[in-house]
């Protein structure tokens, strides 16, 4: 366990050399990151809206959720020597 203890001592020593940001810097950087994130989200949302609107006007169709289609497959399953069709809905 001496190896792990030495590792912790060295790690603690290295952390003393780190230049930690002040409380004010941390708050400013946090607000800056949040503001940039919101700005990028609005920017991408605006272009998504513009391109979707242009596409719907060009094609005359709005994007919609795909409709579920029913596909039926018929198989035979032997029961008492006879075969009975079985329908599966997919």
C-alpha positions in Angstrom: 0.0 0.0 0.0 3.1 2.2 0.1 2.8 2.8 -3.6 -0.8 4.2 -3.3 0.1 6.4 -0.3 3.1 7.8 -2.3 0.8 8.5 -5.2 -1.6 10.4 -3.0 1.2 12.5 -1.5 2.5 13.4 -5.0 -1.0 14.2 -6.3 -1.6 16.5 -3.3 1.8 18.3 -4.0 0.9 18.8 -7.7 -2.5 20.2 -6.8 -0.7 22.9 -4.7 0.9 24.2 -7.9 -2.4 24.6 -9.8 -3.5 28.2 -10.4 -7.2 27.9 -9.3 -9.6 30.6 -10.6 -11.1 33.1 -8.2 -14.7 33.0 -7.2 -15.4 35.9 -9.5 -13.7 34.3 -12.5 -15.6 31.1 -11.9 -18.9 33.0 -11.9 -18.0 35.0 -15.0 -16.9 32.0 -16.9 -20.0 30.0 -15.9 -22.3 32.8 -17.1 -20.2 33.1 -20.3 -20.5 29.4 -21.1 -24.3 29.5 -20.4 -24.8 32.5 -22.6 -22.8 31.1 -25.5 -24.7 27.8 -25.2 -28.0 29.6 -25.4 -26.8 31.7 -28.3 -25.7 28.7 -30.3 -29.0 27.0 -29.6 -30.9 30.0 -30.8 -28.7 30.3 -33.9 -29.2 26.6 -34.8 -32.9 26.8 -34.0 -33.3 29.8 -36.2 -31.6 28.2 -39.2 -33.6 25.0 -38.6 -36.8 27.0 -38.7 -35.8 28.9 -41.8 -34.7 25.8 -43.7 -37.8 23.8 -42.6 -40.1 26.7 -43.7 -38.3 27.1 -47.0 -38.5 23.4 -47.7 -42.2 23.2 -46.8 -43.0 26.2 -49.0 -40.9 24.7 -51.9 -42.4 21.2 -51.7 -45.8 22.2 -50.2 -45.4 19.5 -47.6 -44.7 19.8 -43.9 -42.5 17.1 -42.3 -44.6 14.7 -40.2 -44.2 11.6 -38.1 -44.0 8.5 -40.2 -47.2 6.5 -40.3 -47.2 2.9 -39.1 -47.8 0.5 -41.9 -49.2 -2.9 -41.3 -47.4 -5.8 -42.9 -49.0 -9.2 -42.6 -47.0 -12.4 -42.9 -48.7 -15.8 -43.1 -46.9 -18.8 -41.7 -48.0 -22.3 -41.0 -47.7 -23.9 -37.7 -48.4 -27.6 -37.4 -51.0 -28.5 -34.8 -52.1 -32.2 -34.5 -50.9 -33.0 -38.0 -52.7 -30.0 -39.7 -51.4 -26.6 -40.7 -53.2 -23.5 -39.6 -52.3 -20.1 -41.0 -51.1 -17.5 -38.4 -51.2 -13.8 -39.1 -48.6 -11.5 -37.6 -49.0 -7.7 -37.5 -45.7 -5.9 -37.7 
